[in-house]
Amino acid sequence: MTDVEGRDALATDPAREVALSCLEAGIDAARPDRVVADAVDLSDDRLRVGDATYDLDPFSRIVVLGGGKAAAHVAAAVERVLGERLDDGVVVTDDPVSLETATVLPGDHPVPSQRGVESTRRLVETAHSLDEATLVIGVITGGGSSLLAAPAEGISLSDLQETTEALLRSGATIHEINAIRKHCSAVKGGQLAEAVAPATVVSLVISDVVGNDLDVIASGPLVPDGSTFQDAIAVLDDHDVTVPESVRDHLDAGAAGRIPETPAATDPTFDRVHSHVIADGFTAAAAAAEAAVDAGYEPSILSSLIEGEARDVGEFHAAIVDEVAATGNPVEPPAVVLSGGETTVTVTGDGRGGPNQEFALSAALATDAAAAIAAVDTDGVDGNSAAAGAILASDDIDDPDRARAVLDDHDVTPYLDELDALVATGPTGTNVNDLRAVVVTDHRDGQDQSNFPSRQKLD
């Protein structure tokens, strides 16, 4: 179960209690032990994954391979399902757990590291040892783009690290960032699938990508790549990102056809690859909605696919809060407005913070309705802080000018810490993007509902 640190001190009123309960329920619903148990089972040597069934008789060996923040947790759940049928495996993660059969190797996130390079090398060596009588259970989760570190030939680790740091500060979307990562890697963008061929792959995916684009989750090591070298160059140009000369030269060479493209959907490698998304942002949002109902609140899931600059998304949610408080649309208070997705921050300066903290502070600044505003990254780490996110209300902000200043400086963590508004969970064992829960307790105090003709029509 997810435990919010110092929960009693954060849950200072019923609205905050409900908001925290929604966040905890959402995170727990996306935990690998739960989603694997629901999606995967073994009976009479037949493996069921979702609606698909795989006969294990043709395979003399079953191994688990993959990487990501939750990869070891997924592998542990797979071990419980397969038992003695699982022979071996290698997973790379920054959140290790003890496994009976598979080997857990270390990596780092959000910037790749030397130990991640060494771990990925061992994973690739294992991949190359497989044959057509092998079934690979792929475990792919968010964070794999950094953890599965394998710089392409001619690119040093330090150059890859510099490129990653520049991209993370640029405001580029995860789709854009991963287009570059795939074309600077020896395993991403379907290249791990090439390494395991001719083995058969059944991949279990926990998605941290809006829209569940398989080639973007962990930069798609086991699926075809829908991006090109030219797409990667366009990202650098569009966001004015400066990268080391080796990276630019590599991308230019690929765009000119001097380096082979990453494998596309027409590549026969993927004839024996089957991918299944077993949890995503909606998994968390739906469970949060159930928690709201259990607490006696009416839930409304705006969307689990929201992207954009965190500050702007916060202001948008504040407008929804104002609408709920004024008109009861789209949901009558007491209500919980839920959403998920992946917000970004275009960073200037060296402040501490994260998208979920900026969201919460921005939303609280933009509304004076009675509401508790909470948001977390479901993996437990928001931006470059040690917090998962934040929870606060508009009346917590005693100095709006200072609050706006820390937002402008992207240095919100120290300020929110002073307000005792930081939400900390530690590593959660899963990763399905951001989860936001805004609890609106009542109509705006003193608001005459008859002033809203649209409200009368809704009634």
C-alpha positions as CSV (number, residue, x, y, z in Angstrom):
1,M,0.0,0.0,0.0
2,T,1.1,3.6,-0.7
3,D,1.9,5.6,2.4
4,V,2.1,9.3,2.2
5,E,4.7,10.5,4.6
6,G,3.4,12.7,7.4
7,R,-0.2,12.1,6.2
8,D,-1.9,13.2,9.4
9,A,-0.2,16.6,9.2
10,L,-1.3,17.0,5.5
11,A,-4.9,15.9,6.0
12,T,-5.9,18.9,8.0
13,D,-9.5,18.9,6.8
14,P,-12.0,16.5,5.1
15,A,-11.2,17.8,1.6
16,R,-7.5,17.2,1.9
17,E,-8.2,13.8,3.5
18,V,-10.3,12.8,0.4
19,A,-7.7,14.2,-2.0
20,L,-4.9,12.2,-0.4
21,S,-7.1,9.0,-0.4
22,C,-7.7,9.5,-4.1
23,L,-4.0,9.8,-4.9
24,E,-3.2,6.7,-2.8
25,A,-5.9,4.6,-4.4
26,G,-4.8,5.6,-7.8
27,I,-1.1,4.7,-7.2
28,D,-2.1,1.4,-5.6
29,A,-4.3,0.4,-8.5
30,A,-1.3,0.7,-10.9
31,R,1.1,-1.3,-8.7
32,P,2.6,-4.2,-10.7
33,D,1.5,-6.9,-8.3
34,R,-2.1,-5.9,-8.8
35,V,-2.1,-5.3,-12.6
36,V,-0.1,-8.4,-13.4
37,A,-2.3,-10.6,-11.2
38,D,-5.3,-9.2,-13.0
39,A,-3.9,-9.4,-16.5
40,V,-1.7,-12.6,-16.5
41,D,-2.3,-16.2,-15.4
42,L,-1.0,-19.7,-16.2
43,S,-3.2,-22.7,-16.7
44,D,-2.4,-26.1,-18.3
45,D,0.8,-24.7,-19.8
46,R,-1.1,-21.9,-21.5
47,L,-0.2,-18.3,-20.6
48,R,-3.0,-15.7,-20.7
49,V,-2.2,-12.1,-21.1
50,G,-5.3,-10.0,-21.3
51,D,-7.5,-11.4,-24.0
52,A,-4.6,-13.3,-25.7
53,T,-3.4,-16.8,-24.9
54,Y,0.0,-18.3,-25.6
55,D,0.8,-22.0,-25.7
56,L,4.1,-22.6,-23.8
57,D,4.7,-26.1,-25.2
58,P,6.9,-25.0,-28.1
59,F,9.3,-23.2,-25.8
60,S,12.2,-24.9,-24.0
61,R,13.2,-21.7,-22.2
62,I,11.4,-18.7,-20.8
63,V,13.2,-15.6,-19.7
64,V,12.2,-12.1,-18.6
65,L,14.0,-9.1,-20.0
66,G,13.4,-5.4,-19.8
67,G,13.9,-2.2,-17.8
68,G,12.2,0.8,-16.2
69,K,11.4,2.1,-12.8
70,A,8.8,-0.6,-12.1
71,A,10.6,-3.4,-14.1
72,A,11.7,-5.4,-11.1
73,H,8.3,-5.2,-9.5
74,V,6.7,-6.5,-12.8
75,A,9.3,-9.2,-13.0
76,A,8.6,-10.3,-9.4
77,A,4.9,-10.6,-10.2
78,V,5.7,-12.6,-13.3
79,E,7.8,-14.9,-11.2
80,R,4.8,-15.5,-9.0
81,V,2.6,-16.4,-12.0
82,L,5.1,-18.6,-13.9
83,G,6.9,-20.2,-10.9
84,E,9.3,-23.0,-12.1
85,R,8.5,-22.3,-15.7
86,L,10.6,-19.2,-15.6
87,D,14.3,-20.0,-16.3
88,D,16.2,-16.8,-16.3
89,G,16.1,-13.0,-16.8
90,V,17.7,-9.6,-16.6
91,V,16.0,-6.3,-15.7
92,V,17.5,-2.9,-15.3
93,T,16.0,-0.5,-12.7
94,D,16.6,2.1,-10.0
95,D,14.0,0.5,-7.7
96,P,15.3,-3.0,-7.1
97,V,13.5,-5.9,-5.4
98,S,14.8,-9.4,-4.7
99,L,13.9,-12.0,-7.4
100,E,14.2,-15.7,-7.3
101,T,15.1,-16.3,-11.0
102,A,15.9,-13.0,-12.8
103,T,18.9,-10.8,-12.1
104,V,18.2,-7.2,-11.1
105,L,20.8,-4.7,-12.3
106,P,21.1,-1.0,-11.4
107,G,20.6,2.0,-13.6
108,D,19.8,5.7,-13.0
109,H,17.1,8.1,-13.8
110,P,16.4,10.7,-15.2
111,V,20.0,10.9,-16.6
112,P,21.8,7.8,-17.8
113,S,24.8,6.6,-15.9
114,Q,27.9,4.4,-16.3
115,R,26.3,1.6,-14.2
116,G,23.3,1.8,-16.4
117,V,25.5,1.3,-19.5
118,E,27.2,-1.7,-17.9
119,S,23.8,-3.2,-16.8
120,T,22.3,-2.7,-20.3
121,R,25.3,-4.3,-21.9
122,R,24.6,-7.5,-19.8
123,L,21.0,-7.4,-20.8
124,V,21.9,-7.2,-24.5
125,E,24.4,-10.0,-24.1
126,T,21.6,-12.2,-22.7
127,A,19.3,-11.1,-25.5
128,H,21.9,-12.2,-28.1
129,S,22.1,-15.7,-26.5
130,L,18.4,-16.5,-27.2
131,D,17.0,-18.7,-29.9
132,E,13.7,-19.5,-31.5
133,A,12.8,-21.9,-28.8
134,T,12.9,-19.1,-26.2
135,L,9.9,-17.1,-25.0
136,V,10.8,-13.7,-23.7
137,I,8.5,-12.0,-21.2
138,G,9.3,-8.3,-21.8
139,V,8.9,-6.0,-18.9
140,I,8.8,-2.4,-20.1
141,T,7.9,0.5,-17.8
142,G,8.4,4.3,-17.6
143,G,11.9,5.4,-16.9
144,G,13.4,2.8,-19.3
145,S,14.7,5.5,-21.6
146,S,17.2,6.6,-19.1
147,L,17.8,3.3,-17.3
148,L,18.5,1.3,-20.5
149,A,21.6,3.3,-21.3
150,A,23.4,2.2,-24.5
151,P,24.9,5.1,-26.3
152,A,25.1,4.6,-30.1
153,E,28.5,4.1,-31.6
154,G,30.5,7.4,-31.6
155,I,28.5,8.9,-28.8
156,S,30.1,9.0,-25.3
157,L,28.1,8.6,-22.1
158,S,29.0,12.1,-21.1
159,D,27.6,13.4,-24.4
160,L,24.4,11.4,-23.9
161,Q,24.1,12.8,-20.3
162,E,24.5,16.4,-21.5
163,T,21.9,15.8,-24.3
164,T,19.5,14.3,-21.8
165,E,19.8,17.2,-19.3
166,A,19.3,19.7,-22.1
167,L,16.2,18.0,-23.4
168,L,14.7,17.7,-19.9
169,R,15.0,21.4,-19.4
170,S,13.8,22.3,-22.9
171,G,10.0,21.9,-22.4
172,A,9.9,19.3,-25.1
173,T,7.3,16.6,-24.8
174,I,8.2,13.0,-24.0
175,H,7.4,12.0,-27.6
176,E,9.9,14.6,-28.8
177,I,12.6,13.7,-26.3
178,N,12.3,10.0,-27.0
179,A,12.6,10.6,-30.7
180,I,16.2,11.7,-30.0
181,R,16.9,9.1,-27.4
182,K,15.9,6.3,-29.8
183,H,18.3,7.6,-32.5
184,C,21.2,8.0,-30.0
185,S,20.9,4.4,-28.7
186,A,21.9,0.9,-29.5
187,V,18.8,-0.7,-27.9
188,K,15.9,1.7,-28.1
189,G,13.5,2.2,-31.0
190,G,13.1,-1.6,-31.6
191,Q,16.7,-2.5,-31.5
192,L,16.4,-4.7,-28.4
193,A,13.8,-6.7,-30.4
194,E,16.4,-7.2,-33.1
195,A,18.8,-8.5,-30.5
196,V,16.4,-11.1,-29.1
197,A,15.3,-12.4,-32.5
198,P,14.4,-15.1,-33.4
199,A,12.9,-15.5,-29.9
200,T,9.2,-14.9,-29.4
201,V,8.4,-11.9,-27.2
202,V,5.3,-11.3,-25.1
203,S,5.8,-7.8,-23.6
204,L,4.0,-6.5,-20.5
205,V,4.0,-2.7,-20.6
206,I,3.1,-0.2,-17.8
207,S,2.6,3.0,-19.7
208,D,3.8,6.5,-18.5
209,V,3.1,8.0,-21.9
210,V,-0.1,9.9,-22.9
211,G,-1.8,7.9,-25.5
212,N,0.1,4.7,-24.7
213,D,2.3,5.0,-27.8
214,L,4.4,1.8,-27.5
215,D,7.3,3.3,-29.4
216,V,7.6,6.1,-26.8
217,I,7.2,4.2,-23.6
218,A,10.8,3.6,-22.4
219,S,11.7,4.7,-26.0
220,G,10.2,1.5,-27.4
221,P,13.0,-1.1,-27.2
222,L,10.8,-4.0,-28.2
223,V,8.5,-2.3,-30.8
224,P,8.8,-0.6,-34.2
225,D,10.0,3.0,-34.2
226,G,7.6,5.5,-35.7
227,S,10.1,8.3,-35.7
228,T,13.1,9.1,-37.9
229,F,16.5,10.7,-37.6
230,Q,15.0,13.8,-39.3
231,D,12.3,13.9,-36.7
232,A,15.0,14.0,-34.0
233,I,16.8,16.8,-35.7
234,A,13.5,18.8,-35.9
235,V,13.1,18.5,-32.1
236,L,16.5,20.0,-31.5
237,D,15.7,22.9,-33.9
238,D,12.2,23.5,-32.7
239,H,13.2,23.8,-29.1
240,D,16.6,25.4,-29.8
241,V,18.5,22.7,-27.9
242,T,22.2,22.7,-28.1
243,V,23.8,19.2,-28.0
244,P,27.4,17.9,-28.2
245,E,28.9,17.7,-31.7
246,S,29.0,13.9,-31.6
247,V,25.2,13.8,-31.1
248,R,24.5,16.3,-33.9
249,D,26.9,14.5,-36.2
250,H,25.3,11.2,-35.5
251,L,21.8,12.5,-36.2
252,D,22.9,14.2,-39.4
253,A,24.6,11.1,-40.6
254,G,21.4,9.1,-40.0
255,A,19.3,11.7,-41.8
256,A,21.7,11.5,-44.7
257,G,21.3,7.7,-44.9
258,R,24.9,6.9,-43.7
259,I,23.5,5.2,-40.6
260,P,20.6,2.7,-40.8
261,E,17.3,3.9,-39.5
262,T,15.8,2.2,-36.4
263,P,13.5,-0.7,-37.4
264,A,10.0,0.2,-38.7
265,A,6.8,-1.8,-38.6
266,T,7.6,-3.6,-41.8
267,D,10.6,-5.2,-40.3
268,P,10.0,-9.0,-39.9
269,T,11.6,-8.9,-36.5
270,F,8.2,-7.8,-35.1
271,D,6.3,-10.7,-36.5
272,R,7.1,-12.6,-33.2
273,V,6.6,-9.6,-30.9
274,H,3.3,-9.2,-29.0
275,S,2.9,-6.1,-26.7
276,H,0.2,-5.6,-24.0
277,V,-0.4,-2.4,-22.0
278,I,-1.5,-3.7,-18.6
279,A,-1.7,-0.3,-16.8
280,D,-1.8,3.3,-17.7
281,G,-2.9,6.7,-16.4
282,F,-6.6,5.8,-16.6
283,T,-6.0,2.9,-14.4
284,A,-5.0,5.3,-11.6
285,A,-7.7,7.9,-12.4
286,A,-10.5,5.2,-12.4
287,A,-9.4,3.9,-9.0
288,A,-9.2,7.5,-7.6
289,A,-12.8,8.0,-8.8
290,E,-13.9,4.9,-6.8
291,A,-12.2,6.3,-3.7
292,A,-14.0,9.6,-4.2
293,V,-17.4,7.7,-4.3
294,D,-16.5,5.7,-1.2
295,A,-15.9,9.0,0.6
296,G,-19.3,10.4,-0.5
297,Y,-18.1,12.7,-3.2
298,E,-19.1,12.8,-6.9
299,P,-16.1,12.3,-9.1
300,S,-15.5,13.6,-12.6
301,I,-12.5,12.4,-14.6
302,L,-11.7,15.3,-17.0
303,S,-9.1,13.3,-18.9
304,S,-6.2,11.0,-18.3
305,L,-4.4,12.4,-21.4
306,I,-3.7,16.0,-20.4
307,E,-0.4,17.5,-21.6
308,G,1.0,21.0,-21.5
309,E,3.1,23.4,-19.4
310,A,2.3,22.6,-15.8
311,R,1.6,26.2,-14.9
312,D,-1.0,26.5,-17.7
313,V,-2.6,23.2,-16.8
314,G,-3.0,24.4,-13.2
315,E,-4.8,27.6,-14.4
316,F,-7.1,25.5,-16.6
317,H,-8.0,23.3,-13.6
318,A,-8.6,26.4,-11.5
319,A,-11.2,27.5,-14.1
320,I,-12.9,24.1,-13.8
321,V,-12.9,24.5,-10.0
322,D,-14.5,27.9,-10.4
323,E,-17.1,26.5,-12.7
324,V,-18.0,23.6,-10.4
325,A,-18.2,26.0,-7.4
326,A,-20.3,28.5,-9.4
327,T,-22.6,26.4,-11.5
328,G,-22.2,22.7,-10.5
329,N,-20.9,21.9,-14.0
330,P,-19.6,19.4,-14.9
331,V,-20.2,17.9,-11.4
332,E,-22.2,19.1,-8.4
333,P,-20.2,19.7,-5.3
334,P,-19.1,18.2,-3.0
335,A,-17.0,16.8,-5.8
336,V,-13.6,15.5,-6.9
337,V,-12.2,16.6,-10.2
338,L,-9.6,14.1,-11.4
339,S,-7.2,14.1,-14.3
340,G,-4.0,12.5,-15.4
341,G,-1.4,12.9,-18.1
342,E,2.1,14.4,-18.5
343,T,2.8,18.0,-17.9
344,T,6.1,19.6,-18.5
345,V,8.2,22.6,-17.2
346,T,10.4,24.7,-19.4
347,V,13.1,25.3,-16.9
348,T,15.2,28.5,-16.5
349,G,17.6,28.8,-13.6
350,D,18.6,26.2,-11.0
351,G,15.6,25.9,-8.8
352,R,14.0,22.9,-7.2
353,G,10.6,21.7,-8.1
354,G,8.6,19.6,-10.5
355,P,5.5,19.7,-12.8
356,N,3.1,18.5,-10.1
357,Q,4.2,21.0,-7.6
358,E,4.0,23.8,-10.2
359,F,0.6,22.6,-11.2
360,A,-0.7,22.7,-7.6
361,L,0.7,26.1,-6.8
362,S,-0.5,27.6,-10.1
363,A,-4.0,26.2,-9.6
364,A,-4.2,27.5,-6.0
365,L,-3.1,30.9,-7.1
366,A,-5.8,31.1,-9.8
367,T,-8.9,30.2,-7.7
368,D,-10.4,31.4,-4.4
369,A,-13.0,28.6,-4.3
370,A,-13.1,26.2,-1.4
371,A,-11.0,23.4,-2.8
372,A,-8.1,21.1,-1.9
373,I,-5.7,20.8,-4.9
374,A,-3.4,17.8,-5.0
375,A,-1.1,16.3,-7.6
376,V,1.6,13.7,-7.7
377,D,3.9,11.9,-10.1
378,T,2.8,8.3,-9.5
379,D,6.4,7.0,-9.4
380,G,7.0,9.1,-6.3
381,V,9.5,11.6,-7.7
382,D,8.4,14.9,-9.1
383,G,11.0,16.8,-11.1
384,N,14.3,17.3,-9.4
385,S,12.9,17.2,-5.9
386,A,12.5,14.5,-3.3
387,A,8.7,15.0,-3.2
388,A,6.0,13.2,-5.3
389,G,4.0,16.4,-5.6
390,A,2.0,18.8,-3.4
391,I,-1.4,19.5,-1.8
392,L,-2.7,22.9,-0.9
393,A,-5.6,25.3,-1.1
394,S,-5.8,28.9,-2.2
395,D,-6.0,30.2,1.4
396,D,-2.7,28.5,2.2
397,I,-0.9,31.2,0.1
398,D,-0.2,34.2,2.4
399,D,2.0,36.0,-0.1
400,P,0.8,35.6,-3.7
401,D,3.5,37.8,-5.1
402,R,6.2,35.5,-3.7
403,A,4.3,32.5,-4.9
404,R,4.3,33.9,-8.4
405,A,8.0,34.7,-8.1
406,V,8.9,31.1,-7.2
407,L,6.8,29.9,-10.1
408,D,8.6,32.2,-12.5
409,D,12.0,31.0,-11.1
410,H,10.9,27.3,-11.1
411,D,11.9,27.1,-7.5
412,V,8.7,26.0,-5.9
413,T,9.9,23.2,-3.6
414,P,11.4,25.3,-0.8
415,Y,8.3,27.5,-0.8
416,L,5.9,24.6,-0.7
417,D,8.0,23.0,2.1
418,E,7.5,26.2,4.2
419,L,3.8,25.8,3.7
420,D,4.0,22.1,4.7
421,A,2.4,21.3,1.4
422,L,4.8,18.7,-0.1
423,V,3.5,15.2,-0.6
424,A,6.2,12.5,-0.3
425,T,5.7,8.8,-0.9
426,G,9.2,7.5,-1.7
427,P,9.5,5.1,-4.7
428,T,6.0,3.6,-5.3
429,G,6.9,0.7,-7.5
430,T,4.9,1.9,-10.4
431,N,4.9,4.8,-13.0
432,V,1.7,5.9,-14.9
433,N,2.4,9.6,-15.1
434,D,0.7,12.4,-13.1
435,L,-2.4,12.0,-11.1
436,R,-4.4,15.1,-10.0
437,A,-7.3,15.2,-7.5
438,V,-9.1,18.5,-6.8
439,V,-11.7,18.4,-4.1
440,V,-14.4,21.1,-4.3
441,T,-16.3,21.1,-1.1
442,D,-19.3,23.4,-1.8
443,H,-20.7,26.1,-4.0
444,R,-18.8,29.4,-3.7
445,D,-19.8,31.0,-0.4
446,G,-22.7,33.4,-0.9
447,Q,-23.0,32.7,-4.6
448,D,-26.5,33.2,-5.9
449,Q,-27.0,30.3,-8.3
450,S,-29.9,32.1,-10.0
451,N,-27.4,34.5,-11.5
452,F,-26.3,31.7,-13.9
453,P,-28.9,31.0,-16.6
454,S,-26.9,28.1,-17.8
455,R,-27.1,26.6,-14.4
456,Q,-30.9,26.8,-14.5
457,K,-30.9,25.0,-17.9
458,L,-28.8,22.2,-16.4
459,D,-31.3,21.8,-13.6
